[in-house]
Amino acid sequence: MIFIGDILLYVLTGLACWWWTANMSAFGVAPNIVFMAALSAAILARPAKAMAYGFFFGVYLDILGSNILGAYALTYTLMAYAVYVLKRHFDLIGVFSQIIAALTLSALTMLFYQGLSLIFAKINPLDLKAFLVEPFLNAALAPFVFYLFARLKKGFNIL
């Protein structure tokens, strides 16, 4: 039963990301709902499940994109592992620490994805406007997504 809840959470996150990007983007920039979901899952779930969430959220973004297949999956899996390491040293449950983690990890994942694209595909997928604005949008919405995921974990034991 928990497996069905995980699949439903994955599908609903993908739909929310698609809808938000299609309808709520301002000047072509929108917060990355999938990144915030992967970050929240990495904070709340056990390490193996958090990396699985990161991998499958990355696969979702790889399917949506037209760049290197598997680059987002690798990026989000490594981000989930980094959050696992950070959880042992920092309290990521607090709102301020979630904002800082979302801001820094968003920029780092964008740079890592940029590096993978430049190394393997010789293309530059990173838009400067998105790089300068998206981490701040992600940081602003990360506590709300974390709160939603924490309520789902507490109420339905999904994560």
N, C-alpha and C positions, 0 to 999 in steps of 0.2 A: 504493500500500500504506500509506503514511503517513496518507493521508486516512481510511482505514478505522480506523486506530489512534486518530485524533482523534475520530472519531464514537463509537468504543467507549469512550474515556475520558469523553466527554460523557455518554453514556448511563449508564455506571457511576457517575459523580459524581451524576447525578440520582437514581439508585436509592439510593445511599448516603445522600443528603440526605433522601429520602423515608423510608427505613427508620429513620434515626437520629431524625428528628423524630417519627415515629409511635411508636417503641418506647423511646427513651432520653431523652426530655425530662423534666426535673425541674421541677416546679411550673409547667409550661407554657412553659418556656424551654429551648431547645436551641441549640448552636452552629450557625452558618450554614455548612454544608459547602460550599455553592455559592460563598459569598463567599471562603472560604479557597482553593477551587480556582481561582477567578478571580484572586485575589492571587498564588497560586503560579505560575499560567500567565503572569501579567503580569511576574513577576520572571524566569522562565526563558526565555520565548519571545521571538522578535523582535517589534518593535512592532506590525506589522500583524496578525500572528497572535495576539498578546496581546489586542489590541482586538477581534478576531473572537471569541476565547474569551469575553471579557467580555460582548460583545453577546449571544452565544448562551446563556451562562449567565443573563444578565438576561432573555432571552426565556423561558427555562425558568421562572424565578420569576414572570414576568408571566402565564404560562399557568396556573400554580398559584394565583395570587392572584386577587382579585376587585376590584382597584383599577384604576388607570389603566394601560391597555395601553401598554407601551413605556417606562414610567418606570424599571423596573429595568434594562432594556436600555441606556437612556441613562446611568443611574447607573454601571453596571459598565463601560461603555465609557469613560466619563470617568475612572473609577478606574484602569483599565488605562493610560490615557494619563498620568495623574498618576504612576503607578509608573514609567513610561518616563522621565519627566522626573526623578523622584527617583533613579533608577538611575545617572544621570550624575553625581550629587553625593554619593550615599551608597552604602555597601556593604550591599546587602540580602540577601546570602548568609548572613551570620552569624545565629545563633539570636536573639541579643538584638535585633538590628535588625529581624528578622522579627516578633518579639513586639511591639515598639513600633509598627512599621508596621501590623500587624493591629489593634492597639488603636486607634490614631488613625484609620486609614482606615475601620474598621468604624463608629466613631462618626460620622465625617464622611459616609459613604454613607447611614447611617440618617437623619441630619439633612437631607441633600440630598433623599432620597426623601420625607421628611416635608414639606419645602418644596414639592416638586412636587405632592404630594397636596393640600396646602392651597391652592395657587394654582389648580390646574386642576380639582380635583374638590370642593373645599370640605369635605373629610372629613379626619379625624385618624386615620391607621392605626397610629400609633406608640404602643405600650404602654410605660408608664414602666418597668415591671419588665424588659421586654426591652431597653430602652435602657440601663438601669443594669447589667444582668448580661451580656447577649450579647457586648458587645465584649471582656470579660474571658475569656469562654469561647472566643471566636474566637482571642484572643491565646494562650491556653494550648494550643490544638490546632494553631495555624498551623505551627509547626516540624515537626510530624509529617506534615501534609499536604504541606508543601514537600519533606520528605525523600522521601515516596512519589512525588511528581511528578518530583523530581530523579532518582530511580532509574529511573523510566519513561523519562525523556529519555535517560539514559545507556545503559540496556539496550536499549530498543526504538526510540529516536530518534523519539518521538511528538511532543513539543512543538517 
